[in-house]
Amino acid sequence: MIRLDGQVAIVTGAGGGLGRSHALLLAKRGAKVVVNDMGAGADAVVAEIKAAGGEAMAAIGSVTDEAFINAMVKSAHEQWGRIDILVNNAGILRDKSFGKMDLDAFRLILDVHVMGSVIPTKAVWEIMRAQNYGRIVMTSSSSGIFGNFGQANYSAAKMAVVGFMQTLGLEGERYNIRVNALAPTAATQMMEGLMPQERVDLIRPEFVSPAVLALVHADAPNRTIICAGAKSFEAARISMTRGIHVPADADDIAEILVERFDELIDPANDIVPHQAFDQSKLELGKAGFGPGI
């Protein structure tokens, strides 16, 4: 049984839907929870947690408001002495095909999902480094990883937080800060009208939240993307094929690429790079300079 006794967790966008479910589960497992949201839903979730015997505080405000987020983290740290877990869950949708989408809608989604993850993470980062412990979850989406019609803004934002997660996982490793991502499928307000009700009933938020618990406990992985929905769980990964090498003196490299394209994209024995430099190692190795990967 995973227990979080003595730990302090912050869940953004936790006034309803997935965030509420995450907050309730973390509290049930012993964590003291900061419930952040834009409205009164945060107070209702805090009341639920307290009624069940847990500890929680509400923090009503926007994840894009740096001053508010800093004050929220300071208040929690002063009251409970540490911050162990951050679940960046807050989000909104402004779906429309790219040709019909105005740039204000694009910027808004990037602001809420990307900066709305960056600002809370920055606010807890030094606390986690100083205590040599931290667990952070970014909320990504299969729309970001694989694309989805009508969600160019959302897809861009959700892939951005994956890149953010990958780098923070590298930078935080020495401080025992592990950073992962969740790509959920859950029936929330953001999904109203997108699928039949009988399917919605199968993708309740509480069927996703166990993945969060698995990503924030003491022995959690690092830099892992977990997909979750309907009590099903998968891992997504970004890989690189072994590819091909074209002699440097070839003057028809583009034509060779086209001719050998199937070989270039062949996923057999693909690689999941540990960091960006692994691309250079692979390419130089194939060119005869270095061991490759």
KAVEN-V996667 format. One record per residue. N is the residue number from 1. RES is the residue in three letters. SS is DSSP state (A for helix, B for strand, O for the rest). PHI is phi in whole degrees, 0 to 359 (999 if undefined). OMEGA is omega in whole degrees, 0 to 359 (* if undefined). Layout:
# KAVEN-V996667
n=N res=RES ss=SS phi=PHI omega=OMEGA
n=N res=RES ss=SS phi=PHI omega=OMEGA
This chain:
# KAVEN-V996667
n=1 res=MET ss=O phi=999 omega=178
n=2 res=ILE ss=O phi=285 omega=178
n=3 res=ARG ss=O phi=241 omega=180
n=4 res=LEU ss=O phi=237 omega=182
n=5 res=ASP ss=O phi=302 omega=180
n=6 res=GLY ss=O phi=84 omega=180
n=7 res=GLN ss=O phi=267 omega=180
n=8 res=VAL ss=B phi=242 omega=182
n=9 res=ALA ss=B phi=238 omega=172
n=10 res=ILE ss=B phi=246 omega=176
n=11 res=VAL ss=B phi=237 omega=179
n=12 res=THR ss=O phi=271 omega=182
n=13 res=GLY ss=O phi=60 omega=190
n=14 res=ALA ss=O phi=258 omega=180
n=15 res=GLY ss=O phi=282 omega=179
n=16 res=GLY ss=O phi=189 omega=174
n=17 res=GLY ss=A phi=57 omega=182
n=18 res=LEU ss=A phi=300 omega=182
n=19 res=GLY ss=A phi=300 omega=177
n=20 res=ARG ss=A phi=300 omega=180
n=21 res=SER ss=A phi=298 omega=177
n=22 res=HIS ss=A phi=301 omega=183
n=23 res=ALA ss=A phi=299 omega=180
n=24 res=LEU ss=A phi=296 omega=181
n=25 res=LEU ss=A phi=291 omega=179
n=26 res=LEU ss=A phi=298 omega=178
n=27 res=ALA ss=A phi=294 omega=179
n=28 res=LYS ss=A phi=300 omega=180
n=29 res=ARG ss=O phi=271 omega=170
n=30 res=GLY ss=O phi=110 omega=181
n=31 res=ALA ss=O phi=284 omega=167
n=32 res=LYS ss=B phi=275 omega=192
n=33 res=VAL ss=B phi=238 omega=168
n=34 res=VAL ss=B phi=268 omega=183
n=35 res=VAL ss=B phi=259 omega=181
n=36 res=ASN ss=B phi=259 omega=171
n=37 res=ASP ss=B phi=195 omega=181
n=38 res=MET ss=O phi=275 omega=186
n=39 res=GLY ss=O phi=224 omega=187
n=40 res=ALA ss=O phi=292 omega=177
n=41 res=GLY ss=A phi=304 omega=179
n=42 res=ALA ss=A phi=298 omega=179
n=43 res=ASP ss=A phi=297 omega=180
n=44 res=ALA ss=A phi=295 omega=179
n=45 res=VAL ss=A phi=292 omega=176
n=46 res=VAL ss=A phi=301 omega=179
n=47 res=ALA ss=A phi=297 omega=177
n=48 res=GLU ss=A phi=298 omega=181
n=49 res=ILE ss=A phi=296 omega=180
n=50 res=LYS ss=A phi=294 omega=179
n=51 res=ALA ss=A phi=297 omega=179
n=52 res=ALA ss=O phi=271 omega=178
n=53 res=GLY ss=O phi=95 omega=181
n=54 res=GLY ss=O phi=265 omega=178
n=55 res=GLU ss=O phi=244 omega=180
n=56 res=ALA ss=B phi=200 omega=172
n=57 res=MET ss=B phi=224 omega=178
n=58 res=ALA ss=B phi=269 omega=175
n=59 res=ALA ss=B phi=223 omega=187
n=60 res=ILE ss=B phi=262 omega=181
n=61 res=GLY ss=O phi=170 omega=186
n=62 res=SER ss=O phi=269 omega=176
n=63 res=VAL ss=O phi=290 omega=177
n=64 res=THR ss=O phi=270 omega=180
n=65 res=ASP ss=O phi=266 omega=186
n=66 res=GLU ss=A phi=299 omega=180
n=67 res=ALA ss=A phi=297 omega=179
n=68 res=PHE ss=A phi=296 omega=181
n=69 res=ILE ss=A phi=298 omega=178
n=70 res=ASN ss=A phi=299 omega=179
n=71 res=ALA ss=A phi=292 omega=178
n=72 res=MET ss=A phi=298 omega=181
n=73 res=VAL ss=A phi=294 omega=179
n=74 res=LYS ss=A phi=299 omega=180
n=75 res=SER ss=A phi=297 omega=180
n=76 res=ALA ss=A phi=296 omega=182
n=77 res=HIS ss=A phi=292 omega=178
n=78 res=GLU ss=A phi=293 omega=182
n=79 res=GLN ss=A phi=284 omega=188
n=80 res=TRP ss=A phi=244 omega=171
n=81 res=GLY ss=O phi=86 omega=180
n=82 res=ARG ss=O phi=195 omega=172
n=83 res=ILE ss=O phi=227 omega=184
n=84 res=ASP ss=O phi=257 omega=189
n=85 res=ILE ss=B phi=226 omega=171
n=86 res=LEU ss=B phi=231 omega=174
n=87 res=VAL ss=B phi=247 omega=178
n=88 res=ASN ss=B phi=278 omega=187
n=89 res=ASN ss=O phi=246 omega=187
n=90 res=ALA ss=O phi=302 omega=179
n=91 res=GLY ss=O phi=189 omega=178
n=92 res=ILE ss=O phi=220 omega=175
n=93 res=LEU ss=O phi=236 omega=170
n=94 res=ARG ss=O phi=218 omega=188
n=95 res=ASP ss=O phi=284 omega=175
n=96 res=LYS ss=O phi=185 omega=178
n=97 res=SER ss=O phi=300 omega=189
n=98 res=PHE ss=A phi=301 omega=180
n=99 res=GLY ss=A phi=296 omega=181
n=100 res=LYS ss=A phi=258 omega=185
n=101 res=MET ss=O phi=273 omega=175
n=102 res=ASP ss=O phi=274 omega=186
n=103 res=LEU ss=A phi=292 omega=176
n=104 res=ASP ss=A phi=297 omega=178
n=105 res=ALA ss=A phi=292 omega=178
n=106 res=PHE ss=A phi=293 omega=181
n=107 res=ARG ss=A phi=297 omega=181
n=108 res=LEU ss=A phi=299 omega=180
n=109 res=ILE ss=A phi=296 omega=177
n=110 res=LEU ss=A phi=299 omega=181
n=111 res=ASP ss=A phi=297 omega=184
n=112 res=VAL ss=A phi=290 omega=187
n=113 res=HIS ss=A phi=278 omega=182
n=114 res=VAL ss=A phi=274 omega=180
n=115 res=MET ss=A phi=294 omega=176
n=116 res=GLY ss=A phi=289 omega=170
n=117 res=SER ss=A phi=261 omega=181
n=118 res=VAL ss=A phi=295 omega=186
n=119 res=ILE ss=A phi=297 omega=176
n=120 res=PRO ss=A phi=297 omega=179
n=121 res=THR ss=A phi=295 omega=177
n=122 res=LYS ss=A phi=298 omega=183
n=123 res=ALA ss=A phi=292 omega=182
n=124 res=VAL ss=A phi=260 omega=191
n=125 res=TRP ss=A phi=301 omega=183
n=126 res=GLU ss=A phi=292 omega=175
n=127 res=ILE ss=A phi=298 omega=180
n=128 res=MET ss=A phi=294 omega=178
n=129 res=ARG ss=A phi=296 omega=182
n=130 res=ALA ss=A phi=295 omega=181
n=131 res=GLN ss=A phi=269 omega=178
n=132 res=ASN ss=O phi=57 omega=179
n=133 res=TYR ss=O phi=192 omega=174
n=134 res=GLY ss=B phi=188 omega=176
n=135 res=ARG ss=B phi=227 omega=184
n=136 res=ILE ss=B phi=235 omega=176
n=137 res=VAL ss=B phi=240 omega=171
n=138 res=MET ss=B phi=266 omega=175
n=139 res=THR ss=B phi=262 omega=176
n=140 res=SER ss=B phi=263 omega=180
n=141 res=SER ss=O phi=193 omega=173
n=142 res=SER ss=A phi=298 omega=176
n=143 res=SER ss=A phi=296 omega=178
n=144 res=GLY ss=A phi=283 omega=184
n=145 res=ILE ss=A phi=287 omega=187
n=146 res=PHE ss=A phi=241 omega=181
n=147 res=GLY ss=O phi=90 omega=178
n=148 res=ASN ss=O phi=203 omega=183
n=149 res=PHE ss=O phi=303 omega=177
n=150 res=GLY ss=O phi=83 omega=183
n=151 res=GLN ss=O phi=229 omega=181
n=152 res=ALA ss=A phi=301 omega=180
n=153 res=ASN ss=A phi=292 omega=180
n=154 res=TYR ss=A phi=296 omega=179
n=155 res=SER ss=A phi=298 omega=179
n=156 res=ALA ss=A phi=298 omega=181
n=157 res=ALA ss=A phi=293 omega=184
n=158 res=LYS ss=A phi=287 omega=173
n=159 res=MET ss=A phi=281 omega=178
n=160 res=ALA ss=A phi=299 omega=182
n=161 res=VAL ss=A phi=289 omega=174
n=162 res=VAL ss=A phi=292 omega=176
n=163 res=GLY ss=A phi=299 omega=176
n=164 res=PHE ss=A phi=300 omega=179
n=165 res=MET ss=A phi=299 omega=183
n=166 res=GLN ss=A phi=299 omega=182
n=167 res=THR ss=A phi=288 omega=178
n=168 res=LEU ss=A phi=296 omega=177
n=169 res=GLY ss=A phi=299 omega=176
n=170 res=LEU ss=A phi=290 omega=184
n=171 res=GLU ss=A phi=289 omega=184
n=172 res=GLY ss=A phi=271 omega=187
n=173 res=GLU ss=A phi=303 omega=183
n=174 res=ARG ss=A phi=291 omega=180
n=175 res=TYR ss=A phi=256 omega=181
n=176 res=ASN ss=O phi=59 omega=172
n=177 res=ILE ss=B phi=257 omega=181
n=178 res=ARG ss=B phi=248 omega=187
n=179 res=VAL ss=B phi=235 omega=183
n=180 res=ASN ss=B phi=227 omega=180
n=181 res=ALA ss=B phi=227 omega=177
n=182 res=LEU ss=B phi=243 omega=173
n=183 res=ALA ss=B phi=245 omega=189
n=184 res=PRO ss=B phi=269 omega=164
n=185 res=THR ss=O phi=240 omega=184
n=186 res=ALA ss=O phi=209 omega=179
n=187 res=ALA ss=O phi=279 omega=177
n=188 res=THR ss=O phi=230 omega=178
n=189 res=GLN ss=A phi=303 omega=181
n=190 res=MET ss=A phi=294 omega=184
n=191 res=MET ss=A phi=251 omega=182
n=192 res=GLU ss=O phi=302 omega=178
n=193 res=GLY ss=O phi=83 omega=184
n=194 res=LEU ss=O phi=272 omega=180
n=195 res=MET ss=O phi=205 omega=181
n=196 res=PRO ss=O phi=299 omega=184
n=197 res=GLN ss=A phi=299 omega=181
n=198 res=GLU ss=A phi=296 omega=175
n=199 res=ARG ss=A phi=282 omega=178
n=200 res=VAL ss=A phi=303 omega=181
n=201 res=ASP ss=O phi=296 omega=181
n=202 res=LEU ss=O phi=272 omega=184
n=203 res=ILE ss=O phi=239 omega=179
n=204 res=ARG ss=O phi=292 omega=181
n=205 res=PRO ss=A phi=305 omega=182
n=206 res=GLU ss=A phi=294 omega=176
n=207 res=PHE ss=A phi=276 omega=180
n=208 res=VAL ss=O phi=261 omega=189
n=209 res=SER ss=A phi=303 omega=175
n=210 res=PRO ss=A phi=304 omega=177
n=211 res=ALA ss=A phi=294 omega=176
n=212 res=VAL ss=A phi=297 omega=179
n=213 res=LEU ss=A phi=302 omega=179
n=214 res=ALA ss=A phi=293 omega=182
n=215 res=LEU ss=A phi=267 omega=183
n=216 res=VAL ss=A phi=239 omega=182
n=217 res=HIS ss=O phi=282 omega=188
n=218 res=ALA ss=O phi=302 omega=182
n=219 res=ASP ss=O phi=258 omega=181
n=220 res=ALA ss=O phi=297 omega=174
n=221 res=PRO ss=O phi=288 omega=176
n=222 res=ASN ss=O phi=224 omega=176
n=223 res=ARG ss=O phi=63 omega=179
n=224 res=THR ss=O phi=245 omega=175
n=225 res=ILE ss=B phi=253 omega=178
n=226 res=ILE ss=B phi=255 omega=172
n=227 res=CYS ss=B phi=264 omega=185
n=228 res=ALA ss=B phi=211 omega=176
n=229 res=GLY ss=B phi=177 omega=177
n=230 res=ALA ss=O phi=56 omega=182
n=231 res=LYS ss=O phi=65 omega=175
n=232 res=SER ss=B phi=248 omega=185
n=233 res=PHE ss=B phi=221 omega=179
n=234 res=GLU ss=B phi=222 omega=173
n=235 res=ALA ss=B phi=245 omega=174
n=236 res=ALA ss=B phi=257 omega=179
n=237 res=ARG ss=O phi=215 omega=177
n=238 res=ILE ss=O phi=253 omega=186
n=239 res=SER ss=O phi=240 omega=180
n=240 res=MET ss=B phi=228 omega=179
n=241 res=THR ss=O phi=287 omega=176
n=242 res=ARG ss=O phi=292 omega=173
n=243 res=GLY ss=O phi=68 omega=183
n=244 res=ILE ss=O phi=225 omega=173
n=245 res=HIS ss=O phi=236 omega=179
n=246 res=VAL ss=O phi=249 omega=181
n=247 res=PRO ss=O phi=309 omega=186
n=248 res=ALA ss=O phi=297 omega=183
n=249 res=ASP ss=O phi=272 omega=179
n=250 res=ALA ss=O phi=288 omega=179
n=251 res=ASP ss=O phi=259 omega=179
n=252 res=ASP ss=O phi=234 omega=185
n=253 res=ILE ss=A phi=301 omega=181
n=254 res=ALA ss=A phi=300 omega=180
n=255 res=GLU ss=A phi=295 omega=178
n=256 res=ILE ss=A phi=294 omega=177
n=257 res=LEU ss=A phi=300 omega=179
n=258 res=VAL ss=A phi=296 omega=182
n=259 res=GLU ss=A phi=295 omega=185
n=260 res=ARG ss=O phi=254 omega=187
n=261 res=PHE ss=A phi=298 omega=179
n=262 res=ASP ss=A phi=298 omega=177
n=263 res=GLU ss=A phi=292 omega=180
n=264 res=LEU ss=A phi=299 omega=185
n=265 res=ILE ss=O phi=264 omega=181
n=266 res=ASP ss=O phi=300 omega=184
n=267 res=PRO ss=O phi=281 omega=181
n=268 res=ALA ss=O phi=301 omega=179
n=269 res=ASN ss=O phi=59 omega=179
n=270 res=ASP ss=O phi=294 omega=187
n=271 res=ILE ss=B phi=240 omega=169
n=272 res=VAL ss=O phi=254 omega=184
n=273 res=PRO ss=O phi=300 omega=176
n=274 res=HIS ss=O phi=284 omega=178
n=275 res=GLN ss=O phi=204 omega=187
n=276 res=ALA ss=O phi=300 omega=183
n=277 res=PHE ss=A phi=296 omega=179
n=278 res=ASP ss=A phi=296 omega=175
n=279 res=GLN ss=A phi=298 omega=179
n=280 res=SER ss=A phi=297 omega=180
n=281 res=LYS ss=A phi=299 omega=180
n=282 res=LEU ss=A phi=297 omega=185
n=283 res=GLU ss=A phi=292 omega=179
n=284 res=LEU ss=A phi=292 omega=177
n=285 res=GLY ss=A phi=298 omega=178
n=286 res=LYS ss=A phi=293 omega=179
n=287 res=ALA ss=O phi=275 omega=177
n=288 res=GLY ss=O phi=95 omega=180
n=289 res=PHE ss=O phi=242 omega=179
n=290 res=GLY ss=O phi=102 omega=187
n=291 res=PRO ss=O phi=283 omega=185
n=292 res=GLY ss=O phi=71 omega=177
n=293 res=ILE ss=O phi=224 omega=*
